[in-house]
Amino acid sequence: MFRFLLALSFFIIHSSISVAQKDTLTIAMTGDIMMGTTFPSRMLPANDGADIFRDAKPVLTRADLTVGNLEGTLCDGGKSTKGSGPNSYSFRTPTSYGHLLKEAGYDYLSMANNHANDFGQEGIASTEQTLKQQGILYSGIAGRVESAVIERKGLKIGLCAFGHNSYTLKHTDLSVVGRIVDDLVSRCDIVIVSFHGGAEGRTQSHLPQGAETFLGENRGSLRQMAHFCVDHGADIVYGHGPHVVRGMEVYKGRFIAYSLGNFCTTYNVSLTGISGYAPIAEIKVDRQGRFLNGQIHSLIQTRGIGPRTDKTGSVARQIKTLSEQDLPASEASIDDRGAIVLKR
């Protein structure tokens, strides 16, 4: 009898764990990725980049779905569309680096940013083809791929991306945002929205109220846009663009990260101080997309090396502080170790 009861208990416990795992979806999110560039000169990491995602892979590959922002192009030629001024940069990562993204665990990458067009239509087409060859979904360029759908654990997950440039699907145009989000909500179980927006630089950590401008461009009213997406049925919204991290919140039961900053930008992007903070946001949602809990994994970049584990936890503490200061109405709190939990 004792053995029978012991076996029964073991079965019940493991059945409960199995059901819980099946009913929970884990999503890993990162910010900007630019693994190296051959323009204007060759600035590429050692060993053809084989080690750049080393410390991040355990988290990125164990998630049910891993997403990020591809900052720049994957192409081997072409002419830069950018000028030669001090604020002008063109990123051209070799197509041979495409496999690194797949091996790191990425399932989807946003192309809706201010570097996707660095080498014009040739660069965009090459980037799309390279990602397609690796089985990585993408979207975000106007007139091309507006959204993507992937299946995980029997759920259809819709993904879309918005930027602030003329060639992107623009997050400043809420009619476009609403149309695409509404379409995905009608076809999918869970919807994830990515946006590239906000002013840039080390002084831009705080999330302002209202619209932001930078270099004469409208970089969006990001609180309004993120809440608009959730109000239209989106379940997760994650941002990037300021090159620094910003706060996170849970709004109406849905997770929003306002900027995940730089993640793997090995050259030609400032990594000084907080600009080198490279978090991974790993969250769990239920089958309806409702936030359950999460973890901020602290990594810090070194030039030419990629993100490496931050044993001090400073990245998570920075996001905790920004969240408390800028998003006090959030339905979740963040502790000093980066755990994200719903408030009681």
Buried (B, 14 or more C-beta within 10 A) or exposed (E): EEEEEEEEEEEEEEEEEEEEEEEBBBBBBBBBBBBBBBBEEEBBBEEBBEBBBBBBEEBBBEBBBBBBBBBBBBBBEBEBBBEEEEEEBBBBBBBEBBBBBBBBBBBBBBBBBBBBBBBBEBBBBBBBBBBEEBEBBBBBBBEBBBBBBBEBBEBBBBBBBBBBBEBBBBBBEBEBBBEBBBBBBEEBBBBBBBBBBBBBEEEBBEBBEEBBEBEEBBBBBBBBBBBBBBEBBBBBBBBBBBBBBBBBBBBEBBBBBBBBBBBBBBBBBBBEEBBBBBBBBBBBBBBEBBBBBBBBBBBBBEBBBBBBBBEEBEBBBBBBBBBEEBBEEBBBBBEEEBBBBBEE
